[in-house]
Amino acid sequence: MRARLLLALTALALAACGGDDANLTLALNWKPEPEFGGIFEAERSGAFARRGLAFERTGGPGAPVVQMVTARQVAFGIASADEVVLARDRGSDVVAVFATYQTSPQGLMTHAARGLDTLEAVLRSPGTLAVEPGLPYVKWLERRYGLGALRVVPYTYSIAPFLTDPTLTQQVFVTAEPIAARRAGADPRVFLVADSGFDPYTAVVITHGERLRRDAATVAALVAALREGWRGYLDDPGPANALMGPLNPEMDAEAMRLAAEAQEPLIGVKDGALGSMRAERWAKLAGQLQELGLVKEPQPADRYFASFE
Amino acid sequence: MTSTRLARVAPPVATFVVGVALAELVIRALDVSPLILPRPSAVLAAAVAESSALLPALGATARAVLGGLALASTLGIAAAVALAASPWIQRAFYPYAIFFQIVPIVAIAPLLVIWFGYGPRAVVAAAFVVSVFPVIANTLAGLLSVDPALRDLFRLHGASAPATLWKLRLPWALPYLLTGLRIAAGLAVIGAIVGEFVGGGGLGVIVLGAMRQQRTDLVFAAVGYASGLGLALFAAVGLASRLALRHWHVSERER
């Protein structure tokens, strides 16, 4: 009884400290899916609530999350590390605070029947490559291997062209399209872009630099809650998946389960807490983006992210 | 430059210069992040610096737009003539012509790629789909509004149906058709760019790539090129309309 009262008082006190920050907005960049599993688990298990945090989720596919955080329309958002470096180069003050995927889930998928064993072989064999125009990693692959053998066409988030064209290669999140293609009867082979040396942190939680300076405690609480949420999700993705299911009719329970399974090796951190980031990797990424002509001047690595070890 | 021509060119140019200067000042004063709204000077700089990519893209988009407009005019006029043939045909088919006006091009664009494959054909198809309805609707209105007195005159002289069509009804519909084409020209540019989002090539792909790379200056520069294309087409239709109508139609007589 007394413990419960204490808990309630603590929550009240924390909520009071939070002030207007008690209600924070978090913009996702896709529909609810295992990529955000830890967020939903933190919501479900009370990891946010116990720290006095309450989130309103917004955004979705196509949401200009970096712009929304830059304009401070939302407190937090999901982006990728390359987007953070580009945005800061364009004068925005967005900062990464938690990196879900330690290994980028971006990849290319083609048909296994083609018998191609390496990314290089895929890119040097004649065929069609469906990718979103302007992706930094495609520019990287072009510089590294050349795309001369391929007809490059836009990717429109449908695997229908892949299913009908035996020489088509397309961009994927290893947690999404390959699973859908396999369930549609195709036999895809997937190559991680990360293996070619371009490996930005992905599904990164970002915030505005101003919030870090003014309200680092809330950010630290968020990171701690996310860590707890992700640990819970990795142990058992079931409950959070059940929560996300009705919000994303395109993925059934089986697709969610398979995606959670596929992403597990990308999330773990060898030395350090879940979500933590290292300066060398930010410096390397900024250098690569400069080499590609996408960034004028790399910034000191510690401006790109904040550490909450 | 004659004073009348100056009087025609000066107002839009002045509006442009003042508008751009005002935007530049406001964006600077409010210190808006270039990620959210780029300064006009940055857009202009990108339009020049990236012209080696933008100009070929403009060419590709222009070809697709012209292809789409050519198809829309031929098929649109033919459809209007067919619809005007009898009220029954009109009642049976006109509602389906309206489909072209209300079809959400963004939604069907991916299907166009499945039907026509990646590349210019899908883009031409997208430009056609959005620009055919104004041609049909305007030409049909023209064909149906022929002065009854003139129609009676043709009938009294025993003119055949093809002769009436060729010598009376089509010329009568011409000003209407040209108005339809003016509307279609702007729409075709929008259709082509949406088509390029999924079919590839042209300014559409530059816009997508620039968004992805957070180059809002380049996004607006590409949009500027597309607007230039739309304006040029609008002017070309205007010129054609002046040349075709100036001797006989009240809308293009010297004002």
Boltz contact constraints between the chains, C-beta under 6 A:
constraints:
  - contact:
      token1: [A, 67]
      token2: [B, 35]
      max_distance: 6.0
  - contact:
      token1: [A, 67]
      token2: [B, 36]
      max_distance: 6.0
  - contact:
      token1: [A, 70]
      token2: [B, 33]
      max_distance: 6.0
  - contact:
      token1: [A, 70]
      token2: [B, 35]
      max_distance: 6.0
  - contact:
      token1: [A, 71]
      token2: [B, 36]
      max_distance: 6.0
  - contact:
      token1: [A, 86]
      token2: [B, 214]
      max_distance: 6.0
  - contact:
      token1: [A, 87]
      token2: [B, 214]
      max_distance: 6.0
  - contact:
      token1: [A, 90]
      token2: [B, 34]
      max_distance: 6.0
  - contact:
      token1: [A, 90]
      token2: [B, 35]
      max_distance: 6.0
  - contact:
      token1: [A, 90]
      token2: [B, 214]
      max_distance: 6.0
  - contact:
      token1: [A, 91]
      token2: [B, 33]
      max_distance: 6.0
  - contact:
      token1: [A, 91]
      token2: [B, 34]
      max_distance: 6.0
  - contact:
      token1: [A, 92]
      token2: [B, 33]
      max_distance: 6.0
  - contact:
      token1: [A, 92]
      token2: [B, 35]
      max_distance: 6.0
  - contact:
      token1: [A, 133]
      token2: [B, 205]
      max_distance: 6.0
  - contact:
      token1: [A, 133]
      token2: [B, 208]
      max_distance: 6.0
  - contact:
      token1: [A, 133]
      token2: [B, 209]
      max_distance: 6.0
  - contact:
      token1: [A, 134]
      token2: [B, 209]
      max_distance: 6.0
  - contact:
      token1: [A, 134]
      token2: [B, 212]
      max_distance: 6.0
  - contact:
      token1: [A, 134]
      token2: [B, 213]
      max_distance: 6.0
  - contact:
      token1: [A, 153]
      token2: [B, 118]
      max_distance: 6.0
  - contact:
      token1: [A, 153]
      token2: [B, 200]
      max_distance: 6.0
  - contact:
      token1: [A, 154]
      token2: [B, 198]
      max_distance: 6.0
  - contact:
      token1: [A, 154]
      token2: [B, 200]
      max_distance: 6.0
  - contact:
      token1: [A, 156]
      token2: [B, 110]
      max_distance: 6.0
  - contact:
      token1: [A, 156]
      token2: [B, 198]
      max_distance: 6.0
  - contact:
      token1: [A, 294]
      token2: [B, 213]
      max_distance: 6.0
